[in-house]
Amino acid sequence: KMMATEGWDKQEAMGNFDAYLENPNDWAFQKIEEKKGGFKREYGKMPSTKQLGLNAVWSCVVVWFFYDLITGVASGKYPFE
C-alpha cells in the first residue's frame, strides 16, 4: 500500500513500515514534520561502510568490556559485594 500511495520503492516502503512497527507515534510525528517541510528521514537507506565499521568496532569494545567484567568478577579480580 505504501508503494502505491506514496510512490516509494520497495526498500523505502519496507524501511518506513519497520519504523512504523517499532514506534508508530514517532513515525507519524516524523511524517507530519516532513509534510511541514522539516527534516526528511530516509528509513530505507542502507548505512555507509564507514558507519558499519564504527558499529563493528564499538560492538567489539562493549563485548570485550563485559567479558572482562564478568570473568574478572568470577575470578575475584574485581571484588563484588
Secondary structure, 3 states (H helix, E strand, C coil): CHHHHHCCCHHHHHHHHHHHHHCHHHHHHHHHHHHCCCCCCCCCCCCCHHHHHHHHHHHHHHHHHHHHHHHHHHHCCCCCC
